[in-house]
Amino acid sequence: MASKKKTQAPEEELLVLHEKWVNAAKEHLKEIIIGAVAVVFIAVVWAGYQHYRSNKENKAALLCGEAVLTKDLTEREKIYQEVLKRYKGTGAALEAHLGLYEIYAEKEKFKKALAELLFLKGQAKQPWRAFLDLGVGYLQEDLKALKEARKEYQAAWNAKVGLESVASLDLARVAELTGDYQAATKYYQAFVAANPQGADLDFVQAKLDRLMAKVAAKAPSKTQKEGE
């Protein structure tokens, strides 16, 4: 006798899809941040190439390389802290801040991870700063600071460096979590209008339809307006 498969309710399916999308976005963002900061690091090294050849820079780079090869996270953290203590202001120090961010994020020490990412953001210029805006926003979400997260996503969107579609979904998600369904609807509509390639538009459209129904339910009816 064939066994019956347990089917998920539409609401449960949406929640599962939403959770998968958020997790995938965070993983993708981590790669983006690493790439963005790596570019900043390379730029620093290139701009100060002669200085990089100095004894201080060489020692800092070697110590930072030792940290990368260290598997134990606690020991790696100690080495990065040593780089920052002894070689502040070097190109390797930027790599140390990035390394500490990754360690703290992996250990879910989000406040410490946020401090490292904010430092890196302060060093970066556009377009790389916009990528770090997104990273800071994700950490603020992890810390349940949704208002602050929304500001970071808006900054990434305002930068106009090609992150508008990603930021639109982030803004929609945070707006929805805070009960601002009208704003969430606007951001989802902006995402759909951009028609990004490879996006799960069916999922987004389903979210949009449900939010529009909620907005319509909250809006006063014509009869109510006339009676006021």
C-alpha positions as CSV (number, residue, x, y, z in Angstrom):
1,M,0.0,0.0,0.0
2,A,1.5,3.3,-1.0
3,S,2.4,5.6,1.8
4,K,0.8,9.1,1.9
5,K,3.1,12.0,1.7
6,K,2.6,14.8,4.2
7,T,1.9,18.0,2.2
8,Q,2.8,21.4,3.6
9,A,0.3,24.1,3.8
10,P,0.8,27.1,1.5
11,E,1.8,29.3,4.5
12,E,4.4,26.7,5.6
13,E,5.8,26.4,2.1
14,L,6.3,30.1,1.9
15,L,8.1,30.2,5.2
16,V,10.4,27.4,4.2
17,L,11.2,29.1,0.9
18,H,11.8,32.4,2.7
19,E,14.2,30.8,5.1
20,K,16.1,29.1,2.3
21,W,16.4,32.4,0.4
22,V,17.7,34.3,3.5
23,N,20.3,31.6,4.2
24,A,21.4,31.6,0.6
25,A,21.6,35.3,0.5
26,K,23.8,35.4,3.6
27,E,26.2,32.8,2.2
28,H,26.4,34.8,-1.1
29,L,26.9,38.0,0.8
30,K,29.8,36.5,2.8
31,E,31.6,35.8,-0.5
32,I,30.9,39.3,-1.8
33,I,32.2,40.9,1.4
34,I,35.4,38.8,1.3
35,G,35.9,39.8,-2.3
36,A,35.2,43.5,-1.6
37,V,37.6,43.7,1.3
38,A,40.2,41.7,-0.6
39,V,40.1,44.4,-3.3
40,V,40.5,47.1,-0.7
41,F,43.5,45.2,0.7
42,I,45.1,44.8,-2.8
43,A,44.6,48.5,-3.4
44,V,46.3,49.4,-0.2
45,V,49.2,47.2,-1.0
46,W,49.5,48.5,-4.6
47,A,49.3,52.1,-3.6
48,G,52.0,51.7,-1.0
49,Y,54.1,49.1,-2.7
50,Q,57.4,50.6,-1.7
51,H,56.3,50.9,1.9
52,Y,55.0,47.3,1.8
53,R,58.6,46.1,1.2
54,S,59.6,47.5,4.6
55,N,60.4,45.2,7.5
56,K,57.2,46.1,9.3
57,E,54.9,45.3,6.4
58,N,56.7,42.1,5.7
59,K,56.4,40.9,9.3
60,A,52.7,41.9,9.4
61,A,51.9,40.0,6.2
62,L,53.8,36.9,7.4
63,L,51.9,36.9,10.7
64,C,48.6,37.4,8.9
65,G,49.4,34.5,6.6
66,E,50.1,32.3,9.6
67,A,46.6,33.1,10.9
68,V,45.1,32.0,7.7
69,L,46.8,28.6,7.9
70,T,45.8,28.1,11.5
71,K,42.7,25.8,11.7
72,D,41.8,26.4,15.4
73,L,39.6,29.5,15.5
74,T,40.7,30.5,19.0
75,E,44.3,30.4,18.0
76,R,43.6,32.2,14.7
77,E,41.8,34.9,16.6
78,K,44.8,35.4,18.9
79,I,47.1,35.8,15.9
80,Y,44.8,38.3,14.2
81,Q,44.7,40.3,17.5
82,E,48.5,40.3,17.6
83,V,48.6,41.7,14.0
84,L,46.3,44.5,15.1
85,K,48.3,45.2,18.2
86,R,51.7,45.2,16.6
87,Y,51.0,46.3,13.0
88,K,48.1,48.8,13.2
89,G,47.7,50.7,9.9
90,T,49.3,48.1,7.7
91,G,47.6,46.4,4.8
92,A,47.7,43.2,6.7
93,A,45.7,44.8,9.5
94,L,42.7,45.1,7.1
95,E,43.0,41.4,6.5
96,A,43.1,40.8,10.2
97,H,39.8,42.8,10.7
98,L,38.2,40.7,8.0
99,G,39.5,37.5,9.5
100,L,38.1,38.5,12.9
101,Y,34.8,39.3,11.4
102,E,34.6,35.8,9.9
103,I,35.5,34.1,13.1
104,Y,33.0,36.1,15.2
105,A,30.3,35.5,12.7
106,E,30.9,31.8,12.6
107,K,30.8,31.7,16.4
108,E,27.6,33.9,16.3
109,K,29.3,36.6,18.3
110,F,27.4,39.1,16.2
111,K,28.3,42.3,18.2
112,K,32.0,41.6,17.8
113,A,31.5,40.7,14.2
114,L,29.6,43.9,13.6
115,A,32.4,46.0,15.2
116,E,34.9,44.5,12.8
117,L,32.7,45.0,9.7
118,L,31.9,48.6,10.7
119,F,35.6,49.3,10.9
120,L,36.1,47.9,7.4
121,K,33.2,49.8,6.1
122,G,34.8,53.0,7.4
123,Q,37.9,52.3,5.3
124,A,36.0,51.4,2.1
125,K,34.8,53.6,-0.7
126,Q,32.1,53.0,-3.3
127,P,31.3,50.7,-4.8
128,W,32.7,48.4,-2.2
129,R,31.2,50.3,0.7
130,A,27.7,49.4,-0.5
131,F,28.5,45.6,-0.2
132,L,29.6,46.2,3.4
133,D,26.4,48.1,4.0
134,L,24.6,44.9,3.2
135,G,26.9,42.9,5.5
136,V,26.3,45.3,8.4
137,G,22.5,45.0,7.7
138,Y,22.6,41.2,8.0
139,L,24.4,41.4,11.3
140,Q,21.9,44.0,12.6
141,E,19.1,41.6,11.6
142,D,20.9,38.8,13.6
143,L,20.9,41.2,16.5
144,K,17.2,41.9,16.0
145,A,18.0,45.6,15.3
146,L,15.6,45.8,12.4
147,K,15.4,49.6,12.2
148,E,19.2,49.8,11.9
149,A,19.3,47.0,9.3
150,R,16.7,48.8,7.2
151,K,19.0,51.9,7.1
152,E,21.9,49.8,5.9
153,Y,19.9,48.1,3.2
154,Q,18.6,51.5,2.1
155,A,22.2,52.8,1.9
156,A,23.1,49.9,-0.3
157,W,20.1,50.6,-2.6
158,N,20.9,54.3,-2.8
159,A,24.5,53.6,-3.8
160,K,23.3,52.5,-7.3
161,V,26.1,50.1,-7.8
162,G,24.0,47.2,-9.0
163,L,22.7,46.0,-5.7
164,E,19.2,47.4,-6.1
165,S,17.5,44.0,-6.6
166,V,19.2,42.4,-3.6
167,A,18.6,45.4,-1.4
168,S,14.9,45.5,-2.5
169,L,14.4,42.0,-1.2
170,D,16.2,42.9,2.1
171,L,14.2,46.0,2.5
172,A,11.0,44.1,1.8
173,R,11.9,41.4,4.3
174,V,12.6,43.8,7.1
175,A,9.6,46.0,6.4
176,E,7.4,42.8,6.5
177,L,9.0,41.7,9.8
178,T,8.2,45.1,11.4
179,G,4.6,45.0,10.1
180,D,5.1,47.7,7.5
181,Y,3.2,45.8,4.8
182,Q,2.7,48.8,2.6
183,A,6.5,49.4,2.4
184,A,7.2,45.7,2.0
185,T,4.8,45.6,-1.0
186,K,6.6,48.6,-2.6
187,Y,10.0,46.9,-2.3
188,Y,8.8,43.6,-3.6
189,Q,7.1,45.4,-6.6
190,A,10.4,47.1,-7.3
191,F,12.2,43.8,-7.3
192,V,9.7,42.2,-9.7
193,A,9.8,45.3,-12.0
194,A,13.6,45.0,-12.3
195,N,13.0,41.4,-13.6
196,P,16.4,40.0,-12.3
197,Q,17.7,37.0,-14.2
198,G,17.7,33.7,-12.2
199,A,15.5,35.1,-9.5
200,D,12.7,33.0,-7.9
201,L,10.0,35.3,-9.1
202,D,7.2,32.8,-8.3
203,F,8.1,33.0,-4.7
204,V,8.4,36.7,-4.7
205,Q,5.1,37.1,-6.5
206,A,3.4,34.8,-4.0
207,K,4.7,37.0,-1.2
208,L,3.6,40.1,-3.0
209,D,0.1,38.8,-3.5
210,R,-0.3,37.9,0.2
211,L,1.0,41.3,1.3
212,M,-1.2,43.2,-1.1
213,A,-4.2,41.4,0.4
214,K,-3.1,42.4,3.9
215,V,-2.7,46.0,2.8
216,A,-6.1,46.0,1.2
217,A,-7.6,44.4,4.4
218,K,-6.1,47.2,6.5
219,A,-7.2,50.0,4.2
220,P,-10.5,51.7,5.2
221,S,-13.4,50.8,2.9
222,K,-15.3,53.4,0.9
223,T,-18.3,53.0,3.2
224,Q,-16.2,53.7,6.2
225,K,-14.7,56.8,4.7
226,E,-18.1,58.1,3.8
227,G,-19.3,57.5,7.3
228,E,-16.5,59.5,8.9
